[in-house]
Amino acid sequence: MVSTVRLQEGKETDSSEWALRVDLAAAFRIAVAFDWHESVGNHFSAAVTADGSKFLLNPKWQHFASIKASDLLLLDTNDASIMQGPDAPDATAWCIHGAVHSVLPEARVLLHCHPPYAAALCGLEDPSIKPIDQNTARFFKRVAIDDNFGGMADDAEEGRRIAHAFGGHSTMIMSNHGVSVAAASVAEAFEELYFLERAAKTMMLAYASGQPLRVMDDDLAEKTALAWDDYRGMADAHFEYLKTELDKSDPSFRN
């Protein structure tokens, strides 16, 4: 059983997997443009099998700005021997992403990072997103909050705990840590992360004003959150535009 593959340029692979690789590589590059990267850490992944046991992940300590489609590792959660090999992924990535894809096979794509405003929100005693405008209301009662940060997630038990902490939601604020977003496609996950960071920015700026927050009542917040369902198609259009712009500046992510 092959646990990891680093493709060379020109090597053939399944067309659907290759398209997924290209989109995931684009997500890394665009994240840099949005200042969501952090040194050579943080991780994005995508499942390639229905049960989530095999998934794509960025190589250990490779900067987001340099990642190409062919660089992504193909990992098998049933083969932990990869962790003793020369191409072993980051231990925290293996534990978190492997567990989430296995426990939640519907989570086809998982983006985990520490964007500036979202990370600041994660450091508050109350990191919840209050419905104070359209973007923040998008997340009304639709975000899991994991209050059980226990340090670096580098063991199987912690990975499974994090997977279960999603609690039926696709977006999770991890106190003292960062954020994780799961979705059916790279475009959908990226769009959710985009609006999550925008919402966090709005929250932090509002808090910084020192003025009381004007929080919507529950009925209005829920109405606004539901209205977002009619705009979910924005994700594909937005991501395609961002890839087009990336093609203009550096199309090497497609290699």
Backbone as JSON, one array per atom type, in Angstrom:
{
  "sequence": "MVSTVRLQEGKETDSSEWALRVDLAAAFRIAVAFDWHESVGNHFSAAVTADGSKFLLNPKWQHFASIKASDLLLLDTNDASIMQGPDAPDATAWCIHGAVHSVLPEARVLLHCHPPYAAALCGLEDPSIKPIDQNTARFFKRVAIDDNFGGMADDAEEGRRIAHAFGGHSTMIMSNHGVSVAAASVAEAFEELYFLERAAKTMMLAYASGQPLRVMDDDLAEKTALAWDDYRGMADAHFEYLKTELDKSDPSFRN",
  "N": [[0.85, -1.19, 0.0], [0.63, 2.18, -0.92], [1.71, 4.88, 0.86], [2.51, 7.5, 0.7], [3.05, 9.9, -1.84], [5.08, 11.83, -3.85], [4.66, 13.65, -6.53], [6.29, 13.85, -9.69], [6.99, 16.32, -12.18], [5.03, 15.94, -15.06], [4.34, 13.33, -14.58], [1.72, 11.01, -14.78], [-1.53, 11.12, -13.28], [-4.67, 10.45, -11.64], [-7.27, 12.3, -13.14], [-9.23, 13.74, -11.69], [-8.08, 13.82, -9.18], [-5.83, 15.28, -9.78], [-6.93, 17.77, -10.46], [-7.91, 18.48, -7.99], [-5.52, 18.68, -6.6], [-4.42, 20.92, -7.9], [-6.23, 22.96, -7.2], [-5.92, 22.94, -4.4], [-3.23, 23.62, -4.16], [-3.37, 26.18, -5.21], [-4.87, 27.4, -3.21], [-3.02, 27.53, -1.1], [-1.15, 29.36, -2.15], [-2.75, 31.66, -2.51], [-3.48, 32.14, 0.1], [-1.13, 33.15, 1.13], [-1.02, 35.63, -0.15], [-3.1, 36.85, 1.17], [-2.08, 37.1, 3.67], [-2.31, 34.98, 5.49], [-0.58, 33.01, 6.1], [2.01, 31.4, 8.08], [5.16, 31.51, 8.86], [6.68, 28.47, 8.02], [4.69, 26.82, 8.7], [1.38, 25.48, 9.52], [-1.5, 23.99, 7.84], [-3.17, 22.62, 4.97], [-5.57, 20.36, 3.7], [-6.95, 17.65, 1.69], [-9.35, 15.2, 1.08], [-9.1, 12.19, -0.85], [-10.31, 9.8, -1.13], [-13.46, 8.12, -0.64], [-13.94, 7.39, 2.0], [-12.24, 9.0, 3.36], [-9.75, 8.1, 4.14], [-7.46, 8.33, 2.62], [-5.58, 11.14, 1.84], [-4.62, 14.41, 0.66], [-1.85, 16.48, 1.52], [0.12, 19.28, 2.57], [3.71, 19.26, 2.3], [6.07, 18.8, 4.99], [7.2, 21.73, 6.47], [7.38, 23.28, 4.15], [7.16, 26.3, 2.5], [4.12, 28.08, 2.1], [4.04, 29.72, -0.17], [5.54, 28.47, -2.1], [4.42, 26.1, -2.86], [3.45, 23.57, -5.1], [1.17, 21.77, -7.23], [2.17, 19.19, -7.64], [3.76, 18.83, -5.44], [2.31, 18.07, -3.23], [1.65, 15.75, -0.67], [0.45, 12.41, -0.73], [-1.3, 10.8, 1.57], [-1.95, 7.99, 3.74], [-4.16, 7.18, 6.16], [-4.17, 4.76, 7.4], [-1.66, 3.82, 7.42], [0.71, 4.38, 9.36], [3.42, 4.22, 9.25], [4.64, 6.01, 7.65], [5.42, 8.13, 9.17], [7.91, 7.55, 10.09], [9.48, 7.8, 7.95], [11.5, 9.44, 5.33], [9.97, 11.39, 4.09], [8.14, 12.24, 5.94], [5.2, 13.82, 7.15], [4.4, 16.88, 8.94], [4.02, 16.28, 12.39], [1.8, 17.28, 13.86], [0.06, 17.94, 11.83], [-0.43, 15.46, 10.66], [-1.78, 14.21, 12.79], [-4.07, 15.87, 13.27], [-5.32, 16.4, 10.71], [-5.44, 13.85, 9.56], [-7.08, 12.56, 11.43], [-9.47, 14.09, 11.31], [-10.33, 13.73, 8.63], [-10.75, 11.0, 8.67], [-12.6, 10.54, 10.77], [-14.62, 12.27, 10.05], [-15.64, 11.81, 7.19], [-17.13, 13.28, 5.4], [-16.0, 15.72, 5.43], [-14.4, 16.94, 3.1], [-12.43, 18.72, 2.44], [-10.02, 20.33, 4.41], [-9.05, 23.18, 6.01], [-6.62, 24.61, 7.94], [-5.39, 27.19, 9.85], [-3.78, 30.2, 11.15], [-4.96, 32.94, 10.89], [-4.47, 36.52, 11.19], [-6.57, 38.2, 12.48], [-8.52, 36.32, 13.21], [-6.98, 34.67, 14.83], [-6.41, 36.44, 16.88], [-8.97, 36.77, 17.93], [-9.32, 34.21, 18.89], [-7.84, 34.32, 21.15], [-9.31, 35.58, 23.06], [-11.3, 35.69, 26.07], [-13.96, 35.21, 25.56], [-14.42, 33.95, 22.59], [-16.39, 33.96, 20.7], [-18.31, 34.72, 17.73], [-20.12, 37.54, 17.38], [-23.32, 38.52, 16.12], [-23.1, 41.26, 14.46], [-23.06, 42.48, 12.07], [-23.64, 41.84, 8.53], [-21.68, 39.93, 7.7], [-20.67, 38.84, 10.09], [-23.03, 37.77, 11.08], [-23.4, 35.67, 9.39], [-22.22, 33.52, 10.59], [-23.76, 32.89, 12.76], [-24.64, 30.84, 15.35], [-23.4, 28.8, 14.01], [-20.85, 27.94, 14.32], [-18.36, 25.98, 15.82], [-16.85, 25.98, 19.02], [-13.83, 25.29, 20.36], [-12.74, 24.81, 23.45], [-10.69, 23.51, 24.67], [-7.86, 23.58, 24.44], [-4.76, 21.98, 24.42], [-2.05, 22.31, 24.03], [0.51, 21.55, 21.56], [-0.91, 19.62, 19.0], [-0.1, 16.58, 18.74], [-0.62, 13.87, 18.95], [-2.53, 10.83, 18.51], [-4.91, 10.66, 20.02], [-5.52, 13.34, 20.67], [-5.95, 14.32, 18.13], [-8.3, 12.95, 17.38], [-10.0, 14.0, 19.31], [-10.16, 16.67, 18.53], [-11.36, 16.35, 16.03], [-13.93, 15.44, 16.75], [-14.74, 17.68, 18.08], [-15.79, 19.45, 16.27], [-18.48, 19.02, 16.21], [-20.72, 18.73, 14.45], [-20.65, 21.07, 13.03], [-19.17, 23.07, 10.38], [-17.2, 24.85, 10.68], [-14.7, 25.88, 12.93], [-13.65, 27.52, 15.85], [-10.72, 27.6, 17.56], [-9.82, 27.91, 20.69], [-7.1, 29.83, 21.99], [-5.52, 29.04, 19.88], [-6.18, 28.64, 16.79], [-8.01, 28.58, 13.69], [-10.24, 26.25, 12.07], [-11.57, 25.0, 9.07], [-13.95, 23.08, 7.42], [-15.1, 21.6, 4.39], [-16.95, 20.79, 1.36], [-15.51, 21.25, -0.93], [-12.47, 22.77, -2.22], [-12.85, 25.42, -2.97], [-15.21, 26.12, -1.56], [-14.38, 25.76, 1.11], [-12.32, 27.62, 1.24], [-13.71, 30.0, 0.8], [-15.3, 30.09, 3.09], [-13.34, 30.35, 5.04], [-12.31, 32.78, 4.28], [-14.49, 34.57, 4.77], [-14.72, 34.09, 7.47], [-12.35, 35.15, 8.54], [-12.78, 37.8, 7.81], [-15.04, 38.36, 9.35], [-13.95, 38.04, 11.89], [-12.14, 40.14, 11.87], [-13.88, 42.32, 11.8], [-15.09, 41.98, 14.32], [-12.87, 42.32, 16.08], [-12.09, 44.95, 15.5], [-14.38, 46.3, 16.23], [-14.46, 45.7, 18.97], [-12.14, 47.05, 19.67], [-12.88, 49.68, 19.52], [-14.05, 50.3, 21.88], [-16.63, 50.87, 22.34], [-20.06, 49.9, 23.14], [-21.27, 46.83, 21.75], [-23.53, 46.55, 19.02], [-25.62, 44.22, 18.95], [-27.4, 41.95, 16.96], [-30.79, 40.79, 17.44], [-31.8, 37.41, 18.16], [-33.63, 36.4, 16.24], [-33.36, 38.09, 14.0], [-30.66, 37.71, 13.48], [-30.6, 34.97, 12.82], [-32.26, 34.99, 10.56], [-30.66, 36.5, 8.83], [-28.41, 34.86, 8.66], [-29.49, 32.6, 7.41], [-30.15, 33.73, 4.97], [-27.72, 33.85, 3.73], [-27.44, 31.41, 2.51], [-28.38, 31.56, -0.08], [-26.31, 32.66, -1.38], [-24.17, 31.01, -1.55], [-23.05, 30.1, -3.86], [-21.23, 31.97, -4.58], [-18.73, 31.21, -3.81], [-17.4, 29.51, -5.7], [-17.17, 31.25, -7.91], [-15.64, 33.32, -6.8], [-13.27, 31.97, -6.06], [-12.38, 31.04, -8.53], [-11.83, 33.45, -9.8], [-9.72, 34.35, -8.17], [-7.82, 32.38, -8.73], [-7.39, 32.93, -11.42], [-6.16, 35.44, -11.26], [-3.88, 34.62, -9.93], [-2.73, 33.04, -11.87], [-1.82, 34.98, -13.59], [0.26, 36.17, -12.19], [1.95, 34.13, -11.13], [1.91, 31.13, -12.36], [2.95, 28.73, -11.55], [1.93, 27.14, -9.57], [0.32, 25.25, -10.67], [1.89, 23.2, -11.59]],
  "CA": [[0.0, 0.0, 0.0], [1.42, 3.39, -1.01], [1.25, 5.81, 1.89], [2.8, 8.87, 0.32], [3.57, 10.06, -3.19], [5.39, 13.18, -4.28], [4.67, 13.52, -7.98], [7.25, 14.6, -10.49], [6.32, 16.96, -13.29], [4.84, 15.08, -16.22], [3.84, 12.02, -14.2], [0.27, 10.96, -14.87], [-2.32, 10.76, -12.11], [-6.09, 10.56, -11.88], [-7.58, 13.69, -13.5], [-9.96, 14.4, -10.61], [-7.11, 14.08, -8.12], [-4.95, 16.37, -10.22], [-7.69, 19.02, -10.34], [-7.94, 18.76, -6.56], [-4.17, 19.14, -6.26], [-4.25, 22.28, -8.42], [-7.02, 23.87, -6.37], [-5.33, 23.03, -3.07], [-2.0, 24.39, -4.32], [-3.78, 27.57, -5.38], [-5.29, 27.89, -1.9], [-1.82, 27.89, -0.35], [-0.57, 30.58, -2.72], [-3.64, 32.79, -2.24], [-3.4, 32.4, 1.54], [0.04, 34.02, 1.34], [-1.41, 36.97, -0.58], [-4.0, 37.38, 2.18], [-1.35, 37.12, 4.94], [-2.82, 33.94, 6.38], [0.46, 32.02, 6.33], [2.77, 31.6, 9.3], [6.44, 30.84, 8.65], [6.48, 27.31, 7.15], [3.75, 25.95, 9.39], [-0.03, 25.4, 9.16], [-1.73, 22.93, 6.87], [-4.42, 22.43, 4.25], [-5.64, 18.99, 3.21], [-8.14, 17.28, 0.92], [-9.53, 13.74, 0.96], [-9.22, 11.69, -2.22], [-11.13, 8.59, -1.11], [-14.77, 8.37, -0.05], [-13.91, 7.23, 3.46], [-11.3, 9.97, 3.92], [-8.52, 7.48, 4.63], [-6.33, 8.86, 1.85], [-5.77, 12.58, 1.69], [-3.49, 15.23, 0.23], [-1.39, 17.38, 2.57], [1.37, 19.96, 2.23], [4.91, 18.67, 2.91], [6.58, 19.42, 6.21], [8.04, 22.91, 6.44], [7.49, 23.92, 2.84], [6.42, 27.55, 2.57], [2.9, 28.12, 1.28], [4.28, 30.44, -1.42], [6.28, 27.65, -3.07], [3.76, 24.81, -3.07], [2.9, 23.21, -6.4], [0.26, 20.62, -7.2], [2.94, 17.95, -7.58], [4.45, 18.72, -4.15], [1.42, 17.58, -2.18], [1.8, 14.36, -0.26], [-0.75, 11.58, -0.66], [-1.12, 10.04, 2.8], [-2.93, 6.96, 4.08], [-4.29, 7.17, 7.62], [-3.99, 3.38, 7.89], [-0.25, 3.48, 7.34], [1.45, 5.33, 10.19], [4.86, 4.05, 9.06], [5.16, 7.18, 6.95], [5.98, 9.06, 10.14], [9.31, 7.21, 10.31], [10.17, 7.91, 6.68], [12.13, 10.73, 5.0], [8.96, 12.36, 3.67], [7.11, 12.31, 6.99], [4.57, 15.13, 7.3], [4.44, 17.42, 10.29], [3.26, 15.4, 13.29], [0.51, 17.86, 14.21], [-0.79, 17.85, 10.63], [-0.84, 14.05, 10.55], [-2.76, 13.91, 13.84], [-5.32, 16.62, 13.11], [-5.96, 16.21, 9.4], [-5.75, 12.44, 9.4], [-8.23, 12.24, 12.28], [-10.68, 14.74, 10.82], [-10.78, 13.07, 7.4], [-11.21, 9.64, 9.0], [-13.8, 10.61, 11.61], [-15.63, 13.04, 9.31], [-15.35, 11.65, 5.77], [-17.82, 14.32, 4.63], [-15.09, 16.87, 5.4], [-13.52, 16.63, 1.96], [-11.3, 19.67, 2.48], [-9.83, 20.91, 5.75], [-8.08, 24.26, 6.05], [-6.3, 25.02, 9.31], [-4.34, 28.2, 9.92], [-3.88, 31.18, 12.23], [-5.05, 34.29, 10.31], [-4.25, 37.49, 12.25], [-7.73, 38.62, 13.27], [-9.14, 35.14, 13.8], [-6.1, 34.23, 15.91], [-6.62, 37.37, 18.0], [-10.26, 36.42, 18.5], [-9.13, 32.96, 19.62], [-7.17, 34.6, 22.42], [-10.21, 36.25, 23.99], [-12.05, 34.83, 26.99], [-15.14, 34.83, 24.78], [-14.02, 34.07, 21.2], [-17.54, 33.77, 19.81], [-18.57, 35.78, 16.76], [-21.43, 38.13, 17.63], [-23.94, 39.02, 14.88], [-23.17, 42.72, 14.5], [-23.23, 42.91, 10.68], [-23.98, 40.71, 7.67], [-20.64, 38.89, 7.67], [-20.63, 38.13, 11.37], [-24.27, 37.01, 11.2], [-23.23, 34.45, 8.58], [-21.74, 32.44, 11.46], [-24.62, 32.8, 13.93], [-24.92, 29.47, 15.78], [-22.86, 27.91, 12.99], [-19.42, 27.78, 14.6], [-18.0, 25.24, 17.03], [-15.76, 26.6, 19.78], [-13.07, 24.29, 21.11], [-12.12, 25.47, 24.6], [-9.83, 22.54, 25.36], [-6.5, 23.59, 23.91], [-3.84, 21.27, 25.3], [-0.7, 22.37, 23.48], [0.66, 21.03, 20.21], [-1.71, 18.4, 18.77], [0.8, 15.65, 18.07], [-0.9, 12.46, 19.25], [-3.77, 10.37, 17.9], [-6.06, 10.96, 20.87], [-5.84, 14.75, 20.52], [-6.51, 14.46, 16.79], [-9.69, 12.49, 17.41], [-10.77, 14.96, 20.11], [-10.4, 17.84, 17.69], [-12.33, 15.96, 15.0], [-15.26, 15.41, 17.37], [-15.07, 19.02, 18.57], [-16.56, 20.16, 15.25], [-19.85, 18.92, 16.69], [-21.74, 18.93, 13.42], [-20.41, 22.33, 12.31], [-18.08, 23.01, 9.4], [-16.23, 25.87, 11.07], [-14.37, 25.78, 14.36], [-12.71, 28.44, 16.49], [-9.95, 26.83, 18.52], [-9.3, 28.86, 21.67], [-5.64, 29.82, 22.19], [-4.87, 28.3, 18.81], [-6.45, 29.14, 15.44], [-9.32, 28.18, 13.17], [-10.29, 25.16, 11.1], [-12.78, 25.02, 8.25], [-14.14, 21.87, 6.61], [-16.12, 21.82, 3.37], [-17.02, 19.78, 0.3], [-14.56, 21.57, -1.99], [-11.47, 23.76, -1.85], [-13.47, 26.74, -3.12], [-16.14, 26.35, -0.46], [-13.62, 25.9, 2.34], [-11.58, 28.88, 1.17], [-14.66, 31.09, 0.97], [-15.69, 30.13, 4.5], [-12.2, 30.9, 5.78], [-12.26, 34.2, 3.89], [-15.49, 35.32, 5.52], [-14.43, 33.94, 8.9], [-11.34, 36.15, 8.89], [-13.43, 39.11, 7.7], [-15.9, 38.51, 10.53], [-13.07, 38.23, 13.05], [-11.61, 41.5, 11.78], [-14.96, 43.21, 12.22], [-15.23, 41.84, 15.76], [-11.73, 42.91, 16.79], [-12.13, 46.4, 15.33], [-15.5, 46.79, 17.04], [-14.01, 45.66, 20.36], [-11.1, 48.06, 19.87], [-13.51, 51.0, 19.62], [-14.44, 50.51, 23.27], [-18.07, 51.15, 22.4], [-20.89, 48.69, 23.26], [-21.62, 46.21, 20.48], [-24.95, 46.52, 18.66], [-25.82, 42.82, 18.56], [-28.74, 41.64, 16.44], [-31.53, 39.81, 18.22], [-31.64, 36.07, 17.59], [-34.46, 36.21, 15.05], [-32.74, 38.8, 12.89], [-29.38, 37.05, 13.2], [-30.9, 33.71, 12.12], [-32.76, 35.37, 9.23], [-29.5, 36.93, 8.03], [-27.57, 33.67, 8.42], [-30.17, 31.77, 6.41], [-30.09, 34.42, 3.68], [-26.44, 33.55, 3.11], [-27.53, 30.17, 1.72], [-28.62, 31.91, -1.49], [-25.08, 33.23, -1.94], [-23.07, 30.05, -1.43], [-22.42, 29.95, -5.17], [-20.14, 32.95, -4.69], [-17.45, 30.56, -3.51], [-16.75, 29.07, -6.94], [-16.82, 32.42, -8.71], [-14.55, 34.03, -6.13], [-12.03, 31.19, -6.13], [-11.92, 31.03, -9.93], [-11.22, 34.76, -10.04], [-8.43, 34.39, -7.48], [-6.89, 31.54, -9.5], [-7.06, 33.67, -12.65], [-5.17, 36.44, -10.88], [-2.66, 33.89, -9.6], [-2.15, 32.63, -13.16], [-1.15, 36.14, -14.17], [1.48, 36.5, -11.45], [2.82, 32.97, -10.98], [1.1, 29.95, -12.6], [3.7, 27.51, -11.22], [1.16, 26.28, -8.63], [-0.34, 24.22, -11.47], [2.85, 22.18, -11.99]],
  "C": [[0.89, 1.24, 0.0], [0.87, 4.4, -0.01], [1.5, 7.25, 1.51], [3.42, 8.9, -1.08], [3.88, 11.52, -3.42], [5.59, 13.09, -5.79], [5.78, 14.35, -8.61], [6.49, 15.2, -11.67], [6.22, 15.98, -14.46], [4.32, 13.7, -15.86], [2.33, 12.03, -14.19], [-0.37, 10.58, -13.54], [-3.78, 10.92, -12.48], [-6.47, 12.03, -12.11], [-8.32, 14.43, -12.38], [-9.03, 14.71, -9.44], [-6.21, 15.24, -8.51], [-5.65, 17.72, -10.09], [-7.76, 19.45, -8.87], [-6.59, 19.29, -6.1], [-3.96, 20.59, -6.7], [-5.0, 23.28, -7.55], [-6.39, 24.04, -4.99], [-4.03, 23.83, -3.12], [-2.32, 25.87, -4.47], [-4.17, 28.17, -4.04], [-4.1, 28.31, -1.05], [-1.27, 29.22, -0.83], [-1.42, 31.81, -2.38], [-3.62, 33.15, -0.76], [-2.22, 33.3, 1.86], [-0.32, 35.46, 0.98], [-2.31, 37.64, 0.44], [-3.37, 37.45, 3.57], [-1.95, 36.15, 5.97], [-1.77, 32.89, 6.7], [1.23, 32.36, 7.6], [4.07, 30.81, 9.21], [6.24, 29.68, 7.67], [5.55, 26.31, 7.82], [2.34, 26.06, 8.83], [-0.26, 24.48, 7.96], [-3.11, 22.96, 6.25], [-4.41, 21.0, 3.72], [-6.93, 18.75, 2.45], [-8.2, 15.77, 0.78], [-9.68, 13.34, -0.5], [-10.0, 10.38, -2.29], [-12.42, 8.89, -0.35], [-14.76, 8.28, 1.46], [-12.92, 8.18, 4.15], [-9.98, 9.4, 4.37], [-7.28, 7.94, 3.87], [-6.59, 10.34, 1.57], [-4.47, 13.26, 1.28], [-3.15, 16.23, 1.34], [-0.09, 18.05, 2.12], [2.55, 19.32, 2.96], [5.37, 19.47, 4.13], [7.51, 20.58, 5.89], [8.33, 23.44, 5.03], [6.6, 25.16, 2.85], [5.23, 27.52, 1.61], [3.17, 28.72, -0.11], [4.96, 29.6, -2.49], [5.56, 26.36, -3.44], [3.15, 24.69, -4.46], [2.01, 21.99, -6.25], [1.01, 19.31, -7.01], [3.67, 17.76, -6.26], [3.61, 18.03, -3.09], [1.59, 16.1, -1.93], [0.44, 13.66, -0.3], [-0.54, 10.62, 0.51], [-2.26, 9.05, 3.02], [-3.0, 6.87, 5.6], [-4.08, 5.79, 8.22], [-2.53, 2.95, 7.87], [0.59, 4.53, 8.07], [2.97, 5.21, 10.01], [5.48, 5.24, 8.34], [5.83, 8.14, 7.91], [7.43, 8.75, 10.48], [10.13, 7.36, 9.03], [10.73, 9.3, 6.41], [11.14, 11.81, 4.58], [7.83, 12.49, 4.69], [6.52, 13.71, 7.06], [4.76, 15.65, 8.71], [3.54, 16.59, 11.19], [1.89, 15.96, 13.64], [-0.46, 17.78, 13.04], [-1.32, 16.43, 10.46], [-1.94, 13.74, 11.56], [-4.09, 14.59, 13.6], [-6.02, 16.27, 11.81], [-6.32, 14.75, 9.15], [-6.99, 12.05, 10.2], [-9.52, 12.83, 11.73], [-11.2, 14.04, 9.57], [-11.3, 11.66, 7.67], [-12.52, 9.66, 9.77], [-14.95, 11.29, 10.88], [-15.36, 12.94, 7.81], [-16.06, 12.66, 4.88], [-16.99, 15.6, 4.56], [-14.05, 16.63, 4.32], [-12.27, 17.51, 1.96], [-11.23, 20.26, 3.87], [-8.71, 21.94, 5.68], [-7.86, 24.68, 7.5], [-5.16, 26.03, 9.26], [-4.64, 29.2, 11.04], [-3.93, 32.58, 11.63], [-5.04, 35.34, 11.43], [-5.47, 37.83, 13.11], [-8.43, 37.43, 13.93], [-8.3, 34.63, 14.97], [-6.25, 35.14, 17.13], [-7.93, 37.06, 18.7], [-10.15, 35.17, 19.36], [-8.47, 33.18, 20.98], [-8.05, 35.32, 23.42], [-10.91, 35.24, 24.9], [-13.33, 34.33, 26.32], [-14.8, 35.03, 23.31], [-15.17, 33.95, 20.2], [-17.71, 34.98, 18.88], [-20.0, 36.29, 16.99], [-22.02, 38.66, 16.32], [-24.12, 40.53, 14.93], [-23.19, 43.32, 13.09], [-23.53, 41.67, 9.83], [-22.97, 39.58, 7.75], [-20.56, 38.13, 8.99], [-21.88, 37.28, 11.57], [-24.23, 35.73, 10.38], [-22.9, 33.26, 9.48], [-22.61, 32.25, 12.71], [-25.02, 31.35, 14.2], [-24.42, 28.43, 14.77], [-21.37, 27.67, 13.15], [-19.22, 26.98, 15.89], [-16.86, 26.0, 17.71], [-15.1, 25.51, 20.63], [-12.29, 25.0, 22.22], [-11.07, 24.61, 25.29], [-8.43, 22.44, 24.78], [-5.55, 22.94, 24.92], [-2.41, 21.29, 24.82], [-0.68, 21.82, 22.06], [-0.1, 19.7, 20.06], [-0.86, 17.39, 18.0], [0.6, 14.2, 18.48], [-2.29, 12.12, 18.73], [-5.01, 10.75, 18.7], [-6.48, 12.41, 20.72], [-6.44, 15.01, 19.14], [-7.97, 14.06, 16.75], [-10.56, 13.45, 18.22], [-11.13, 16.18, 19.29], [-11.44, 17.53, 16.62], [-13.75, 15.98, 15.56], [-15.7, 16.79, 17.85], [-15.84, 19.85, 17.54], [-18.05, 20.1, 15.59], [-20.94, 19.18, 15.66], [-21.6, 20.23, 12.64], [-19.27, 22.14, 11.3], [-16.96, 23.98, 9.74], [-15.97, 25.79, 12.56], [-13.34, 26.83, 14.76], [-12.03, 27.66, 17.6], [-9.27, 27.8, 19.49], [-7.8, 28.69, 21.89], [-4.89, 29.19, 21.04], [-5.09, 28.96, 17.45], [-7.82, 28.69, 15.0], [-9.18, 27.04, 12.18], [-11.63, 25.22, 10.39], [-12.82, 23.76, 7.41], [-15.25, 22.13, 5.6], [-16.02, 20.74, 2.3], [-16.02, 20.03, -0.81], [-13.57, 22.6, -1.49], [-12.09, 25.16, -1.92], [-14.39, 27.07, -1.96], [-15.41, 26.56, 0.86], [-12.89, 27.23, 2.37], [-12.51, 30.06, 1.39], [-15.1, 31.23, 2.42], [-14.58, 30.72, 5.35], [-12.07, 32.4, 5.51], [-13.24, 35.02, 4.72], [-15.29, 35.2, 7.03], [-13.4, 34.97, 9.34], [-11.91, 37.56, 8.79], [-14.3, 39.38, 8.92], [-15.07, 38.76, 11.78], [-12.48, 39.64, 13.06], [-12.65, 42.51, 12.24], [-15.13, 43.18, 13.74], [-14.12, 42.56, 16.51], [-11.72, 44.43, 16.66], [-13.26, 47.0, 16.17], [-15.12, 46.79, 18.52], [-13.01, 46.78, 20.65], [-11.68, 49.47, 20.02], [-13.86, 51.34, 21.07], [-15.91, 50.82, 23.44], [-18.85, 49.84, 22.57], [-21.23, 48.15, 21.88], [-23.14, 46.29, 20.26], [-25.24, 45.14, 18.08], [-27.26, 42.59, 18.1], [-29.47, 40.7, 17.41], [-31.49, 38.48, 17.48], [-32.44, 35.87, 16.31], [-33.84, 36.88, 13.83], [-31.43, 38.14, 12.49], [-29.61, 35.76, 12.42], [-31.41, 33.99, 10.71], [-31.61, 35.73, 8.31], [-28.61, 35.75, 7.69], [-28.19, 32.79, 7.35], [-30.1, 32.4, 5.02], [-28.78, 34.15, 2.95], [-26.51, 32.3, 2.24], [-27.74, 30.45, 0.24], [-27.36, 32.44, -2.17], [-23.89, 32.27, -1.86], [-22.35, 29.84, -2.75], [-21.3, 30.95, -5.42], [-18.78, 32.28, -4.56], [-16.71, 30.17, -4.78], [-16.3, 30.25, -7.78], [-15.64, 33.18, -8.11], [-13.23, 33.29, -6.28], [-11.49, 31.14, -7.55], [-11.26, 32.36, -10.28], [-9.83, 34.82, -9.41], [-7.39, 33.52, -8.2], [-6.47, 32.23, -10.79], [-6.0, 34.74, -12.36], [-3.84, 35.78, -10.55], [-1.96, 33.44, -10.87], [-1.37, 33.78, -13.79], [0.19, 36.41, -13.5], [2.46, 35.33, -11.34], [2.01, 31.68, -11.14], [1.79, 28.65, -12.2], [2.96, 26.61, -10.24], [0.52, 25.12, -9.36], [0.6, 23.05, -11.82], [2.88, 20.98, -11.05]]
}
